[in-house]
Amino acid sequence: MKKFIIDSIQAHVPKRFLLTYQKKLESYRKELASIIKSKSYEMLESSVYLPFDLNLIEDVSQLVKQKKHADLKYIILIGIGGANLGVKAIIEAFHGSCSFFKQKQIQFFFLDTINPQWCLSLIKFLQNKRSSEFLIIFTSSSGQTTEVVVNFESLSHALSKHFKNLFHRIIIITKKESPLFKKAQTNNIACLTIPSIIGDRFGIFSTIGILPLALAGFDVKNFQKGAQQAALNGIQNSIEENPPLLSAILTYFYYKQGISIHNTFLFDSNMESLGKWYRQLMAESLGKKQDLDKKNVRTGITPLVSMGTVDLHSMVQIYLAGPKDKFTNFVYLEKTQQDIKLPKKLPLPQLIEDLEGKTHEQIIKIILFSTMLAYKKQRLPFISIGLPDMSLESLGYYMQFRMLEIMYLAKLLNINAFDQPNVEDYKKEVRRMLKEGVIG
Amino acid sequence: MKKFIIDSIQAHVPKRFLLTYQKKLESYRKELASIIKSKSYEMLESSVYLPFDLNLIEDVSQLVKQKKHADLKYIILIGIGGANLGVKAIIEAFHGSCSFFKQKQIQFFFLDTINPQWCLSLIKFLQNKRSSEFLIIFTSSSGQTTEVVVNFESLSHALSKHFKNLFHRIIIITKKESPLFKKAQTNNIACLTIPSIIGDRFGIFSTIGILPLALAGFDVKNFQKGAQQAALNGIQNSIEENPPLLSAILTYFYYKQGISIHNTFLFDSNMESLGKWYRQLMAESLGKKQDLDKKNVRTGITPLVSMGTVDLHSMVQIYLAGPKDKFTNFVYLEKTQQDIKLPKKLPLPQLIEDLEGKTHEQIIKIILFSTMLAYKKQRLPFISIGLPDMSLESLGYYMQFRMLEIMYLAKLLNINAFDQPNVEDYKKEVRRMLKEGVIG
């Protein structure tokens, strides 16, 4: 793999701070290394082993062979949060958020939140297709997330009128303990599982991510390869060779100084969902009321997603002039997928000087460097992260890098990265209100 | 218009505070009222008069008659920031973010940031159409925003090979002082102007917003009607009858207490761009280094956009358990555009209890109320804003309400809401680097 470049000079974190916290993380780093070697799913951190798991790819391949007909055109992914954000991130990174123009490749439809208008459009669209043209993937770890169950029931109820064997065109991804697993067995619906201990937001290299991507024809081995590399780097001793460790300590440095907003500023408009995937990873993993000693801490770093260059015309005024409460990560591609060269003679010349003959890629980079320079002049702390290209390998590296970074950060913050106890607060109320029929 | 409901009970702001700052804003409120009556564009706040301006609608209608052929199918909007976010907000509110399924209505393509892949797809798509099937709107107040100029030049250069009279299918929106205005004249390109004093982010009721919407067949008079109502409410004396005044003072109350993050939590997945429109309005208007007395203040409220119910599975853990640094506005629809009723007999029954026979709209409301209850239990401050429906009138009301709220807030913060001096910081660098060809 080409090099993944992290430039942390503008973070201005003292060497001594880095070394101190590197030492504090020493035993945790070794623990992570031993998990990869253990080849099992027994620890909360066991997701680091996922990209090395050959059985997983084997299970997925078999199901793909069985379900993917030559005329497969549409994949409907019913899932929310960690269960769909990772896949959405990859699909959009390659194809853009709206694949209106790409009718040759397999088209993804994401059903996450409840939106009856969207659900009805989808039903109407699918009811005149052949059943071999689509597959519905229903991902829910617990099998009890209201939104996705509502969407699944609505869609499958409506489509079952048009397709006698609709259940043959459904794949369920869930945990073995969930009631959904049993329903899949009883109704003869194809089902893949995820290890009990792996949470959705650390699950992109489990069946949650690998199955949809494999069905869509992506070479998932390259995706795993990038993640393997990131994991191997992420257990290195040397902080310079260990990007997740470095990034975690830098973020922690600013958190300790009261800078509790983290801004991922992505300079490629196809990476917005990748930003949102990380946003939920950080928010759910680090936003905790209590630390590991049951002390009330109300910890948390609020993640922002900013898009270059759009947010230079939306948010940059407050970033440059407002409160100094943000630590920024610029994320960019060393090389764009395609490029356009402006002609020597522009249709409306001289609106802006010196554009003639330049390429889009050059201009994006000029804008990126100018933005970083403006940050530097205002003494705003940032790092930059350069992905070599938009490839599955790079994206696999990036996602594994971020998951390891969050594990290290949680360790520094002395919290549990793997639970989300307070999400239950509203879920309990939902169940009560559904029961009492409060609205209706 | 049906009622626009603001519930501010859970903001817990003392009556005395409200009255004190209502009094402080008394003269500004009167000033705004007089601007509406003045029927002119002389003040920075003159955007409040835009929805009352009959000449504007007349100019737009004439151009629509001239340029809109019966077979118009595609509108390409080249603009960034305030120049396109408002239109995007309206289009997506009605049609969703990807109008893949709605091939009957006029399709919008937004070219904002530089993304060569997207630009090439668009070129390829358009080059085989008839010229009467598309229109290109190029919106740039200054005519000198790098990204949109690059996109305009690239698109028009490529398309000019296929369409001899391409300039006839282009409409420019700019200010009279801009070099772009002169280019439009010289090249015989249709051009509409915006009043010199109106900034893009307050310009949704100017030609920037009205022309694209009118071309797409929206009844822009209803859009204006909602905005007129919001403006008339926004100059009322009574704080209970004046939503923008009330909302501004509530936000200011928390800002003074150090709560400097503002979270708009929208419970309809088609409203994400509406959230982003407000995000730029707040960030650019309130993020200022200096106040009106030239004192260094580094003021600013960092706006977040959260989407219900998606972000309940992404962000809500940190919102409920993390630092209490956010003031939340829940925004919801009293009535969804369409609805789906779940059957009495579900395809996979009993995954979640009590879903049978409920409608999507009921379930969304149950989730919304449950979320607000969870916020209440954690004593997190919030208000809720209920739009009666997804109509142009409601959206017009909402947007004008927000613009007035930001004006009142800027007045309370003693800053200029209408400039963005620090955006120039990186723009200067861009020009220098283009000149020096630093990257090449």
Interface residues (C-beta under 8 A of the other chain):
Chain A: I80 G81 G82 A83 L85 G96 S97 C98 S99 F100 F101 K102 D112 T113 I114 N115 P116 Q117 W118 C119 L120 S121 L122 K124 F125 G143 Q144 T145 T146 E147 V149 V150 F152 E153 S154 S156 H157 S160 P179 L180 K183 N187 S260 I261 D268 S269 N270 K276 R279 Q280 A283 E284 L286 G287 K288 K289 R298 T299 G300 T302 L304 M307 G308 T309 V310 D311 L312 H313 S314 M315 V316 Q317 I318 Y319 L320 A321 G322 P323 K324 D325 K326 T336 Q337 Q338 D339 I340 L342 P343 L346 P347 L348 Q350 L351 I352 E353 D354 L355 K358 T359 H360 E361 Q362 I363 I364 K365 I366 I367 F369 S370 T371 L373 A374 K377 Q378 Q420 P421 N422 V423 D425 Y426 K427 K428 E429 V430 R431 M433 L434 K435 G437 V438 I439 G440
Chain B: I80 G81 G82 A83 L85 G96 S97 C98 S99 F100 F101 K102 D112 T113 I114 N115 P116 Q117 W118 C119 L120 S121 L122 K124 F125 G143 Q144 T145 T146 E147 V149 V150 F152 E153 S154 S156 H157 S160 P179 L180 K183 N187 S260 I261 D268 S269 N270 K276 R279 Q280 A283 E284 L286 G287 K288 K289 R298 T299 G300 T302 L304 M307 G308 T309 V310 D311 L312 H313 S314 M315 V316 Q317 I318 Y319 L320 A321 G322 P323 K324 D325 K326 T336 Q337 Q338 D339 I340 L342 P343 L346 P347 L348 Q350 L351 I352 E353 D354 L355 K358 T359 H360 E361 Q362 I363 I364 K365 I366 I367 F369 S370 T371 L373 A374 K377 Q378 Q420 P421 N422 V423 D425 Y426 K427 K428 E429 V430 R431 M433 L434 K435 G437 V438 I439 G440
